[in-house]
């Protein structure tokens, strides 16, 4: 019996050692030697210009810039179900940024999610989409970033509990979910569609926000573009499950992405406002291509969405005032003058019968909009709406949004609306507190 136990123990030890060796082989990545930061004048200006456009398409500045901080210097907290990950410094600073990274290291990070020193990067950096970026576009992005102003700044330490703070585990996530390959291409769809597919499925990483995620934080491939979550906003479904009262067309999407608003769909808000702000700086052809591809993704409209916008806009009635008198009174006093006025978008309010925020099964976007409003863009003529967080209380907010839902959405008020309202107000208060914190007083730690 003792002999058998020794054999079993020996076999178990061999299996454990082999398993550990296999895990090490999967997780280990070599360090790439650092170099001196390249001089900005060594890069082709045309390549740098293209890199600037690509960085805007990828929305890089939004994730890698903290409020009131230097552009691309990192430190932005990215909340996840597993804790908070802070974005990295991608300026060409040699010590705290990517100034010492050769192009090879940058491309490896984009394609494989591995830093120059061999550490695995958390997939809050969407390298599962960046695997589709071409060599030429990676080169242009590298040239652009390496010609930015270096900023010496380290982000705070990530707030992840054990074992999720153990980076080699990310190698297992990659085995399950990281796939290399090109974006879908279809010769029967035309040049714009294929260009749009390359951008949407790659650098623009649209489904990273607009797709729900599984328990391990990966996108659910069987529910692509059916709606997701980002920063306490609901990223609307973009496929045939969309709740938009009027179907998105390629022309409507183009106008929305190019200008930040569209007459049948309203104005971009929340994280999407940052996206369209960046897209305003990129070539017209790229924006049009994204719109063409996404309009095809949305598929044929449901029967109730085949009606033109002017018909939908006239379809609401005020029967809801009988059951939501308090909300109706608030709407009449604070909202109707803009949303039922004679000024057209973007300076007047959208007809709320066309509002996806009201038609959506998730109330957060409507709550966020009413609480925070739509801020003016300095130096531009742009939509503006005051926020009402300080002027109406929780009970009044619930009454107003329930009235809007029933009158314009023609649906019963959302379940647990009072809790959603309190949560939205708490998130807004936290965001305002963070914004008002001077940059020099924020925590600093290791990257």
N, C-alpha and C positions, 0 to 999 in steps of 0.2 A: 504494500500500500504506500509505503514511504517512497519507493521508486517511482510509482505512478504519479504521486504528488509532485515529485521533483520534475518529472517530464512535463506535467501540466503547467507547473510554475515556470519552467523554462520556455515553453511555447508562449505562455502569456507575456513573458518578458520580451520575447522576440517580437511578438505582435505589437506591444507597446512601443518598443524602440523603432520598429518599422513605421508605425503610425506617426510617431513624433518626427521621424526623418521625412516622411511624406508631407506632413503638415509644414515642416520647415522649408521643404523644397517648394511648396505651393506659395508660402507667405514671403519667403526671402526674395528681395530684389537688390541688385548691386547698387552701390553709390556711384554716381557719375561725378567725375572730378570737377571741382569748381574752376572758374576762370575769372580773369579780371573783367569787370563790366565793360562792354564794348562802347566805343564812342558813338554818339548819335549820328555824326556825319558819315559813318560807314554804311548806313542803310540808304537804299534807294528811296527818294522822297515819294515816288509813285506807289511803291510797295507800302510805305508807312501810311499814306493816304487811304489805301485800300484796307489796311489793318484797322484804321480808325472806324471805317464804315462797318467792318465785320464785328468790331468790339461793340458797336451800337446795336447791331442785330442780335448779338449775344447778350445784351443788357449787362455787360460786365461791370460797368461803373456802379450799378445799383447794388449789387451784392458785395462788391469789394470797397465800398465807401461808407463809413459810418457817418451819422448825422453830425454836421459841423466839422467833419474831419477832412483830411486831404484826399483827393480823388485817387482811387486804386490802392490806398494805404491799408485797407482791410479793417478788421475789428468789428464788422457788423454782426450782431447776434442773429443766428438762424435757428429759430425754435423747431424742434422735432419731437416726436413722441418719446424719444430716448434721452432727451436733454438738449442742451444748447451747444451748437458748434459756431465758432467765430470765424469769419472769413479771413483769408490770408492777405498779406501785403504782396501785391504783384507789381509794385514799382521796381525800378532797377537799382534799389539800394543793395549794396553788397552784403550787408550783415543781416538785415531783417526782411528783405524782399527777394527778388529773383535776379538781382544784378549779376550774381555769380553763376547763373544757369546757362550752359550752352544751349543752342537750339535743340539739340538732341534730348536734353532733359525736359525742355518745355513740351516737345511733342509727346514724350512718354507720359507726362502728366495729363495731357489732353486725351491721349488714346487709352491709357491704362490706369490713370488715377494713382500714379506713383511719383512722389517728390524726388528732387535731385539726390537727396540723401538716402533714398531707398524706402522711405516710409510710405505706407499706403495712405491715400487721402480719403477722407469720408465722402460718401456719394452725395452730400449736399452740394458739392462741386459736381455738376452733371456730366461727368465724363462718359456716362452710359449713352449720352447723345453725341458727345464730341468725338467718339470713335468714327463718326461719319464725315468729319471735316477733312477736306483735301489737304495734301501736302502744301500746295501753294497758299491756301488760306491760313494754315498753321504758321507758315513762314511770314505771312503778312501780319498776323496778330503778334507774333514774336517781335517783329520789327517795330510795330507800333508801341508795344509795352516797353521795349528797351529804349525808346526815345522819349519816355515820359520823365517828369521831374522825380529824381530819387527822393524817397521819404523814409527816414529812419523811424520806424514804428512797429512794435510787436503787438499782435492782438492779445486779448485776455486768454487765459487757459480755458479750454473747452470744459463745459460743465456736464460731463457724462459719468455715470456710475460704473463701477466694475461689474462685468468684464467688458462693457462696451467702450471703455477708455483704452482698451488693449488693441492697438491698431492692427496687429497681424490677423485678428479675426475678420477684418475687412476682406482679406484674401478669400475666405469662404463665401462671403456675400458675392464677390466677383465671379467665383466659380458658378454660382447659381444664376446670376442675373446679368453679368457683363458680356455682351455679345459684340464682336467686331464685325464690321461689314458696312456696305454702302447703303445709303438711303434708297427707298424704293424708286425705281425708274420704269417708265412705261412709254414706249415709243409711239403708242397710239394716242397719247394724251396731249402731246404738243410740248414745245420748249418751255413755256411759262409754267405749266403744271410740274414738269420735271425739275425746273429750277426751284420752284416752291417746295417740292418734296425734299430736296436737298437741304434747303434752309430750315424748314419747319422741323424736320426729323433730326437735324444736326445742330448747327450753331444756335438757332433761335430756341431750341429745346422747349417748344410750346407745350408738349404733353407733360412736361415736368410739373407744371401747375394744373393743367386741365385734365389730368387723369388721376383717379383714386389710387391709393397705394395699399399694399398688403401688410401683413403683420410685421414683416421685416423691412418695411420702408421702400420696397421696390414697386415700380408702376405695375398695375394689373393689366397685362397685355390684352386680356379679353374684354377690357372696358376702356380702351384708349379713347381719350377726348370726351368721356362721359361726365366730366366734372371733378374737381379736386379742391384742395384746401391750401391757402397760403396767407400767412400773417392775419389770421382771423377774418379773412375774406373767403367767399366761395368763388372759385374760378369756374365759370359757367361751362356746362356741357357745350361742346362745339360740333358734336356729331348729330345724328338724327334724333337723339334724345333731348335736344335743346328745348328749353322752355321759353325762348324768345317769342313774343306774340306774333312777330312778323319774321318770316324766314330771312336769314342772312344770304345775300347774293354776293358774287365776286365784286361787283361795283360798290355795294354797301360796305363790305369788309375793307376794300381799298380806301374808301373815303374815311372810314373810322380809324384805320391804322395810319393813314397819311396825315390826317388833320386832328385826330383825337376826339372826333364826334361825328355822328351821322344822324340825319333828321328822323329816321324811323327807329333809331336805337339809342339815342341820347349821347352822353359824353363819357369818356373813359375816366374811371376813378380808381382809387386804391392802387395796388401794385400795377394794374394795367395802364394807369396814367403814366407811370415811369417807362413802361414799355413803348407806348406810342410817342412819348417824348424823345426817346432815342431813335425810333424809326423815322421821325421827322427829319433826321440828318442823313439818311441813307439814300442811295439812288432810287429813283422812282420805279425802275424795272424790278428791283428786288421786292419792294412793297407790293407791287402788282402781282408778282409771282406767288408770294405768300398768300395773298387773297384768293387767287385762282385755285390753289391747292386746297386751302381750307374750305372754300365753298363747295368743292367736290366732296370733301370729307363729310360735310353736313348732310349730304344726300337729299333725297326728295322730301319736301315738306309734308307734315301730317295734314289731313284735310282741314283742320281748324286754323292752319297757318297759311293756307293758300289765298286767304283774303288779302287784298292790298291794304297798305298802311292807313289810307284815309278812311276805309271802312272800319278797321279795328279801332281807330281813334274815336269814332263816333259811337262805339258799341257800349260804352259804360252808361250806367244810370245811377241816380243818387238814392236808390232804395236803401242803401246801407246807412243812410243818415238816421233811419228810424231805429236801428239796433245799435248804432255807434254814434249817438248824438254828441258826446264829448269830443270824439275824434273828428267828427264833421265840423264842429265849431272851430277847433284848432286849425284844421285845413283851410277853412274859409278865411281865417284871420291871418295866417302866416304863409300859406302856400299858393292859394288859388290865383293871386294876382300875377304870378310868374307862370305857373303851369297851365293857366287858362287864359293868359293874356295874349296880346296881338304880336308880341315880339317873337320872331323865329329863332330857332337854334342857330348858333350856340349861345346867344345872349338871352334868349327867353328859355323857360323851362320846357322840357319834353312833355308831350301829352302822356300822362301817366298810364293810360291804357296801353301804351307801347313799351312800358318799362319791364325789362327782364327781371329787375330787382324785385318788383312786386309779384310777378308771375312765378318766380323761382320757388322751389320747395324749401329753400333755406332763407331765413329772414335776415341773416347777418349783413348782407350788402346794403339793404335798405336801411337798417339800423345805423350802420357806419356812416352812410351818406347823410342821414338826418342829423346825427350827432355832430359830425365833423364838417359837413358842408363840402363845397368845392372851392379851393383857394385860387386866387388869381395868380397868373404867371407873370413875374416881373418883366416889364418891358414888352409885353404882348397883349393884344386884344384877345381875351379868352373867356370861356364860361366862368361864372362865379355864382356861388350859392352860400349863404351864411350857415354856419353850424348852430344847432339849437341845444347843445348839451347843457349850457348854462342857463337856458331860459325856460325849459320845461322839465318836469320831474319824471320819475320812472312811470308813474301811473298815467300821466299825460302821453308819454311816448308810446306806451302800449296801446292806449286808446287811439292815437293817431294812426299807428301802423296797422292796427286791426281794421280800421275804417278804410285805409288805402287798399289793403288786400281785398276786402270784400267789394268795394266800389269799383276799383280799376282792374283788379285781378280776377274778379268774379269767382272768388274762392273763399272758403271759410278762413278765419284767422289761423295763423300757424299755431301748432301745439307748443306749449312751454314758451310762449312768446315773452312772458315776464322774465323768465330766467335768461333767455337769449339777450334781452335788453340789458339786464344787469351785467352780464358777461361783456357785452360790447362796450358798455360805459366803463367798466373796469379796465379793459384792454386799452381804451382810448386814454384814460388817466395815466396808465403806466407809460404809454408812448409819449405823452406830453412831458412827463417827469424826466424820461430819458433824454428827450430833445433839449430840455432846459438845463441838463447837467453839463457844465463846462468840460470840453474835451480833455483838458489837463487833469481833471479829477477822476476820470474813468480808470477802472482797473487796468493794469498792464501786466502781462505775464509772458510765459514762453509761447512761441507759435504752436 
